[in-house]
């Protein structure tokens, strides 16, 4: 399935295996993956990472299209972000999508085949969503709707990445993310933001 590149097959198999065996990145799920080869586990994890990234940007496109202020340049901006982060999928390990109520409702209704495990977000914007991922020893939180990219050390991350987020408490966007004083770096998506972020990753995420 992986080498065929068939997305429908990948998503169907991803749902089946995730339901039966869980996420091999979680310590409480590793027993189920004991007899699976490292190559197969790596392929499955790559599917999980790809699925989370695709879900995040699909929901952004869906929610922003319903916004009367949605502009063509906004779509191009998100397309640029998707292309940028796709280049780092291999470097990512943990990935999560965290959704506010309306974004979660849209995800369950329209992208049910991509929704495996997502976190709950309390935000003043009911369409808000977050793409959360780790590279090396750092956790990156990429928010929708022009939010600032924020980075934490893995040990002090406000979002737990090594377990099921559905079983975790709701994340408050203002308190847990925006006004969290433990962040070690942030980037505003303006100017040469791709170059600045790429240089930071090259420096600290070896």
C-alpha positions in Angstrom: 0.0 0.0 0.0 2.8 2.4 0.9 4.7 1.9 -2.3 1.5 2.0 -4.4 0.8 5.6 -3.2 -2.9 4.9 -3.2 -4.4 7.4 -0.7 -7.7 5.6 -0.3 -6.0 2.3 0.6 -3.6 4.1 2.9 -6.4 5.9 4.8 -8.5 2.7 5.1 -5.6 0.6 6.4 -4.5 3.4 8.7 -8.0 3.5 10.3 -8.1 -0.3 10.7 -4.6 -0.6 12.2 -5.0 2.4 14.5 -8.2 1.0 15.8 -6.8 -2.4 16.4 -3.2 -1.6 17.5 -3.1 2.1 18.4 -0.2 4.4 17.8 3.3 2.8 18.1 4.8 6.0 19.3 2.9 5.7 22.6 4.5 3.6 25.4 1.2 1.9 26.3 0.7 0.7 22.7 4.2 -0.7 22.0 3.3 -4.2 23.1 0.8 -4.5 20.3 3.6 -3.6 17.8 6.3 -5.9 19.2 6.2 -8.4 16.3 6.0 -5.7 13.7 9.2 -4.9 11.8 10.9 -1.5 12.3 10.4 -0.7 8.6 6.6 -1.4 8.8 6.3 0.7 12.0 8.2 3.6 10.4 5.8 3.5 7.4 2.8 3.5 9.7 4.2 6.4 11.7 4.8 8.3 8.4 1.2 7.8 7.5 0.1 9.1 10.9 2.2 12.2 10.5 1.0 12.8 6.9 -2.6 12.3 8.0 -2.4 14.9 10.8 -0.8 17.5 8.5 -3.4 16.9 5.8 -6.3 17.1 8.3 -5.0 20.4 9.8 -4.7 22.1 6.4 -8.0 20.6 5.1 -9.9 22.0 8.1 -8.2 25.4 7.6 -9.3 25.5 4.0 -12.8 24.3 4.9 -13.4 26.8 7.8 -11.8 29.8 6.0 -13.9 29.2 2.9 -17.0 29.8 5.0 -15.5 33.1 6.3 -16.7 36.1 4.3 -13.3 37.7 4.8 -11.5 34.8 3.2 -9.1 36.2 0.5 -7.2 34.5 -2.3 -3.9 35.6 -0.7 -5.0 33.9 2.5 -5.3 30.6 0.6 -1.9 31.1 -0.9 -0.5 31.8 2.5 -1.8 28.5 3.9 -0.6 26.7 0.8 2.9 28.0 1.4 2.8 26.9 5.1 1.7 23.4 4.0 4.5 23.1 1.5 7.0 24.3 4.1 6.0 21.8 6.8 5.8 18.9 4.4 9.5 19.3 3.9 9.9 18.5 7.6 7.6 15.5 7.9 10.6 13.1 8.0 12.1 15.1 10.9 8.9 15.1 12.9 8.1 12.3 15.4 5.0 13.1 17.4 2.2 14.9 15.6 -1.2 16.0 16.9 -4.2 18.1 15.7 -6.1 20.1 18.4 -9.5 21.4 17.4 -12.0 23.9 18.8 -15.7 22.9 18.8 -16.7 23.9 15.3 -13.4 22.7 13.7 -13.9 19.4 15.5 -17.5 19.1 14.2 -16.4 19.7 10.7 -13.6 17.2 11.1 -15.9 14.5 12.3 -18.5 15.2 9.6 -16.3 15.8 6.5 -12.9 14.2 7.3 -14.0 11.3 9.5 -11.5 9.0 7.7 -8.6 11.2 8.7 -9.7 11.8 12.4 -7.9 9.3 14.6 -6.9 11.1 17.8 -7.3 14.8 18.3 -7.2 17.2 21.2 -9.9 19.5 22.4 -9.3 23.2 22.3 -11.0 26.0 24.2 -10.7 29.1 22.1 -12.6 32.3 21.5 -12.5 31.3 17.8 -14.7 28.1 17.5 -12.9 27.4 14.2 -9.4 27.5 15.7 -7.2 24.5 15.1 -3.6 23.7 16.1 -1.0 21.5 14.4 1.4 20.3 17.1 4.5 18.3 16.4 8.0 17.5 17.7 11.3 17.8 16.0 14.2 16.6 18.1 13.8 17.8 21.7 11.3 20.6 20.8 7.5 20.9 20.4 6.1 23.3 17.8 2.6 24.6 17.9 1.3 26.0 14.5 -2.1 27.7 14.9 -4.6 28.5 12.3 -5.9 32.0 11.6 -2.6 33.9 11.5 -1.5 32.8 14.9 2.1 32.8 16.0 4.3 29.7 15.7 5.5 28.9 19.3 8.1 26.4 20.4 8.7 24.6 23.7 11.1 22.2 25.1 9.6 18.7 24.9 9.6 18.3 28.7 7.7 21.6 29.3 5.3 21.4 26.4 1.7 22.5 27.3 0.4 19.7 25.1 1.1 16.1 26.0 2.3 14.3 22.8 3.1 10.8 24.0 -0.5 9.6 24.6 -4.1 9.8 23.5 -5.3 13.5 23.5 -8.9 12.5 23.6 -8.4 11.3 27.1 -6.7 14.6 28.2 -8.3 17.7 29.5 -9.3 20.5 27.2 -6.4 22.9 26.2 -7.1 26.6 26.7 -5.6 28.5 23.8 -5.1 31.7 25.7 -3.8 30.3 29.0 -2.0 27.2 27.9 -0.5 28.4 24.5 -0.5 32.2 24.0 0.3 33.3 27.6 2.5 30.3 28.5 5.8 31.7 29.8 7.7 28.4 29.2 8.0 28.9 25.5 11.6 29.2 24.3 11.0 30.8 20.9 8.3 32.1 18.6 8.0 33.2 15.0 5.5 35.5 13.3 4.6 34.5 9.8 5.7 37.6 8.0 8.7 38.6 5.9 11.2 35.7 5.4 9.6 33.5 8.0 10.5 30.3 6.2 14.2 31.1 6.2 14.2 32.2 9.9 12.4 29.0 11.0 14.5 26.8 8.8 17.7 28.3 10.3 16.4 27.8 13.9 15.6 24.2 13.2 18.9 23.6 11.6 20.7 25.1 14.6 18.7 23.5 17.5 17.1 20.3 16.1 20.0 18.2 15.2 
